[in-house]
Amino acid sequence: MKIGLLDSGVGGLSVLREVHRLLPGAELHYLGDSAWCPYGTKSPGLICERVFAIADHLLAEGAGILVIACNSATIHAVGALRATYPIPVVGMEPAVKPAAELTRSGVIGVLATEASIAGEKFHQLVHTHANGVRVITRPCPRFVELVEAGQLTGPEVETAVDEAVSPLLETGADVIVLGCTHYPFLRPVIEERLPAGTLVVDTGPAVARRVSALLAPDLSSSPVGSLHIETTGSLGILESLLPRLLPGIEATCATLPIGGPPPSGS
């Protein structure tokens, strides 16, 4: 069964990486909406519109399960997707629950997009799983820009990480949640700039395990997997990024404009 994955850009490739690692025989079809990236600063209505357009394409191409590899898209569209499509839809959510269980200081920091932090789903997540734990949030739009540009290391990345993480550490946070699928690509830089004993968690591996649990019986006849990656943005940029984002993983690539270019200022 083909697995369809979607994201606002290339960030969801961090989730695809985990799915591919766990299910090397799977047929994966990924579409990143880089022409409209980032989603984190856009309205819920526009996010839903884009997610449905991309989901329709993935289903038309044979996807039997959808992975919404984007926290902003999950928060604003996963409920509607599940109500519309008769297939499994796996979404993302910031790892607040495991972070709350791991903290020793009683303070956790959540790095996320504006859309994720503002969503009711996030507030419900905190209410349900972080009782007695202080949750400090910080939007990091610069992280998305860096990853989309293929900048995963260097002084500019280090400065952006320091600006985002330092306020969390100052509050006493000893667990940092990566609440956007772009952020795991910056995890090495984040971890090297944290005090000893500070933990970093994200949900990519958990999503891969969920997909595996749903599809394991259907993968027994697929000893050799395949990976097709599409973008609504520049094919050249995508192809230049893949060796850094998915080293050692072969994929076919294509560009696929959906709905035309974003309106000015969107």
PARO-327146 format. One record per residue: x, y, z of N, C-alpha, C in turn; residue in three letters. Coordinates in steps of 0.1 Angstrom, whole numbers, plus 5000, padded with zeros to 4 digits. Layout:
<recs>
XYZXYZXYZALA;...
</recs>
This chain:
<recs>
500849885000500050005000500950125000MET;500550224991501350344990501050435002LYS;502150495008501950595019502150735013ILE;501150815015501250955010501651045022GLY;502651135020503051225031503051365025LEU;502551465033502551595029503051695040LEU;503551805035504151905044504052045037ASP;504352145045504352285039505652295030SER;506652215032507852225024508652095026GLY;509952115029510851995030510951945045VAL;510352015054510451965068509951825071GLY;508851795064508251665066509151545061GLY;510251585054511151475051511851415063LEU;511851495074512351435087511451315091SER;510151325089509251215092509351105082VAL;509451145069509651045059510950965062LEU;511951025066513250955070512950845080ARG;512150885090511850785101510950665095GLU;510050705087509150595081510050505072VAL;510850565064511750485055512650395063HIS;513150445074514050365082513350245088ARG;512150265092511350155099510750065089LEU;510350115077509650045067510350055053LEU;511550005052512350015040511649965027PRO;510649875029509949815018508749895013GLY;508450005020507250085017507450165004ALA;506250184998506150274986505750414992GLU;506650514991506350644997506250754986LEU;505250834988504950944979504851074987HIS;505751164986505851284994505551404985TYR;504751494990504551624983504751744993LEU;505751824990506051944999505552074992GLY;504752154999504152274994505052394995ASP;506352374990507352484992506952614986SER;506152614976505752744970504852824979ALA;504252754989503352824998503952825013TRP;505152775014505752765027506152905032CYS;506052935045505652845056504152855059PRO;503552745064502252735068501952805082TYR;503052805090502852855104502452995105GLY;502553085095502153225095500853245088THR;500253135082499053155074497753125082LYS;496653165076495353145083494952995083SER;494152955093493652815093492852785080PRO;492052875075491352845063492252815051GLY;493252895049494252875038494952745040LEU;495352715052496152595055495252475051ILE;493952475055493052365051492852355036CYS;492752465029492552465015493752395008GLU;494952435012496152375006496352225010ARG;496052195022496252055026495251965018VAL;494052005016493051925009493451914994PHE;493952014988494352004974495551904973ALA;496451904982497551814982497151674985ILE;496251654995495751524998494951464987ALA;494251544980493451494968494451434957ASP;495551504955496551454946497151324950HIS;497551314963498151194968497251074967LEU;495951094970494950994969494750954954LEU;494751044946494551014931495650934926ALA;496850944932498050874928498150744935GLU;497150704943497050574949497450554964GLY;497550664971497950654985496750594993ALA;497150495001496150425009496150465024GLY;497050555027497150615040497850755038ILE;497450845046497950985046498751015059LEU;499951075057500651115069500751275067VAL;500151345077500251485077501551525084ILE;502651535077503951555083504251695086ALA;503251765092503351905094502451935106CYS;503051995117502252025129501152125126ASN;501452235119500452335116499252275108SER;499552195098498552135090497752035098ALA;498351965107497651875116496651945124THR;497152045131496252125140494952175133ILE;495152225121494052295115493252205104HIS;493752095101493152015090492851875093ALA;493551815103493451665104492051615107VAL;491351695115489951655118489051645106GLY;489151745097488451755085488851645075ALA;490151615075490651515066490051375070LEU;490051345083489551225088488051205085ARG;487351315086485951315083485651305068ALA;486551335060486351335045486851205038THR;487951155042488551045035488450915042TYR;488050805036487850675042489150595043PRO;490250655047491550595048492150645061ILE;493150575067493850625078494550755076PRO;494450845085495150975084495950995097VAL;497250995096498151005107498651155108VAL;498551215119498951355121500151365130GLY;500551485132501651525141501051595153MET;501751585164501451675175502751695183GLU;503051815189504251835197504251735208PRO;505451685211505651575221505551625235ALA;504451695238504251745252504151635262VAL;503351535259503251425269504551365273LYS;505351315264506651255268507551355275PRO;507451485270508351585276507951605291ALA;506651605293506151625307506551515316ALA;506651395310507051275318508551275321GLU;509351345312510751335313511351455321LEU;510651565323511251675329511551655344THR;512651705349512951695363512751835370ARG;512851935362512752075367511252115368SER;510352045361508952085360508752195350GLY;509652215341509552315330509952255317VAL;509152265307509452215294509352335284ILE;510152335274510152435263509652375250GLY;508752445243508252395231508552495220VAL;509352445210509652525198508652485188LEU;507952585182506852545173506552665164ALA;505652645154505252755146504152835153THR;503852955148502853045153501452975152GLU;501252905141499952835139499752725149ALA;500852645152500752535161500452585176SER;501152685180501052745193499652805196ILE;499152865185497852935187496652845186ALA;496852715181495752625179495152575192GLY;493852555191493152495203493652355206GLU;494052285196494552145197495752145206LYS;496652245204497852255213497452285227PHE;496552375229496252405243495552295250HIS;494752215243494152095248495151985252GLN;496251985243497351885246498051925259LEU;498252055261498952095273498052075285VAL;496752105284495852085295495751935299HIS;495751845289495551705292496851635297THR;498051675292499251605295500251675303HIS;500051805306501151875313500651935326ALA;499751865333499251915346500451925356ASN;500652035362501652055371503052085365GLY;503052095352504252125345504152255338VAL;505152345339505152475332505552455318ARG;504752495308505052485294505352625288VAL;506552645283506952765277507052745262ILE;506452835254506452815240507252925233THR;507752895222508552995214508452965199ARG;507853065192507753045177509153055171PRO;509452985161510752985154510652985139CYS;510053085133509953095119511253085111PRO;512253135118513553145111514152995109ARG;513752905118514252765116513752715102PHE;512452735099511852685087512552745075VAL;512852875075513552945064514952885062GLU;515652855073516952795072516952665066LEU;516052575070515952435065515552445050VAL;514552525047514152535033515252585024GLU;516252655030517352705022518552605022ALA;518352495030519452405031520552435040GLY;520352535049521352575059521052505072GLN;521852405074521652315086522752335096LEU;523852405092524952435102525452575099THR;526352615107527052745105526552855115GLY;527252965114527053075124525553125123PRO;524953135112523653185111522653095118GLU;522852965116522052865123522252875138VAL;523452885142523852885157523153015163GLU;523153125156522553245161521053225163THR;520453165153518953145153518653055165ALA;519452945166519152855177519352915191VAL;520352995193520553065205519453155209ASP;518953235199517853325201516553255205GLU;516353135199515153065202515252985216ALA;516352925218516452835230516852905243VAL;517653015242518153075254516953115264SER;515853185259514853215268514153095275PRO;514152985268513552865274514452815285LEU;515752815283516752765293516652865305LEU;516552985302516453085313515253065323GLU;514253005318513052975326513252845334THR;514352765331514552645338514152525330GLY;513752535317513352415309514552325308ALA;514252195311515252095309514851985298ASP;513752005292513351925280512852025269VAL;513352005257513052095246512252005236ILE;511052055232510251985223510352045209VAL;510651965199510752015185509352005179LEU;508552115179507152105175506852145161GLY;507852125152507752145138508652045131CYS;508151985120508951885113510151935107THR;510252065104511552115099512652105110HIS;512252125122513252145133514252025135TYR;513851905133514851795136516051805127PRO;515951865115517151885107518151975114PHE;517752055124518652145131519052085145LEU;518551965147518751905160520251895164ARG;521151855156522551845160523051975165PRO;522652085159523152225164522452255177VAL;521152225177520452255190521052175202ILE;521252055200521751965211523152015215GLU;524052055206525352085210525452225217GLU;524352295217524352425224523452425236ARG;523052305241522252295253523152245264LEU;522752285277523552235288523452085289PRO;524452025296524451885298523151845306ALA;522551735301521351685308520051735302GLY;520151835293518951885287518551795276THR;517251755275516851655265516051725254LEU;516151655242515351705231514451595226VAL;513151625223512251525219511451575207VAL;511151485198510251515186509451385184ASP;508451405175507451295173507651215160THR;508651245153508951165140508951015142GLY;509750965151509850825153508550765158PRO;507750835166506450785171505450775159ALA;505550875150504650865138505050755129VAL;506250725128506750615120506250485126ALA;506250475139505750345145504250335143ARG;503550445144502150435142501850395128ARG;502550445118502350405104502650255102VAL;503750215108504150075108503049985114SER;502450025125501449945131500149935122ALA;499850035115498750035106498949955094LEU;500149955089500349895076501149765075LEU;501649725087502549605087502049485078ALA;500749445080500249335072500349355057PRO;500249485052500249515038501549525032ASP;502649515040503949535035504749405032LEU;504149295036504849165035505249135021SER;504449185011504749154997505549264990SER;506149354998506849464992508349464997SER;509149374992510549364997511349484993PRO;511049554982511749664977510849784977VAL;511249884984510450004985510750104974GLY;510050214973510350324964509950454970SER;510550564965510350694971510250794960LEU;509150864959508850964949508551094957HIS;509351204954509151324961508851434951ILE;507751504954507251624946507251744954GLU;507451864947507351994953506552084945THR;505852174951505152284944506052394941THR;507252384946508252494944509252454933GLY;510552494935511652474925512152324926SER;512152264915512752124914514252134916LEU;514852234911516352244913516752264927GLY;515952344935516252364949516052234956ILE;514952164953514652034960515751934958LEU;516251924945517251824942518551864949GLU;518851994951520052034957519952004972SER;518752004978518651984992518651834997LEU;518151744988518051614992519251544997LEU;520451564991521651504996521951545010PRO;521551665015521751705028520651655038ARG;519451655033518351615041518151465042LEU;518351395031518151255031519451185025LEU;520551195032521851135026521650985025PRO;522150935014522150795012520750735008GLY;519750815006518450765002518150814988ILE;517850714979517550754965516050784963GLU;515750884955514350914952514250974938ALA;513150954932512751034920512051164924THR;512251264917511751394921511051464909CYS;510051544912509351614902508751744908ALA;508451834900507751954905506251954900THR;505351994909503951984906503152104912LEU;503052214904502252324909500852284911PRO;500352324923498952294926498252424931ILE;497252464923496552584927497252714923GLY;498352704916499052824911499952884922GLY;500552994919501453054929500653124940PRO;501253134952500553204963500353354960PRO;499253404964499053554962500053634970PRO;500353744965501253834972500853864986SER;501853844995501653875009500953765017GLY;500753645010500053535017501053465027SER;
</recs>
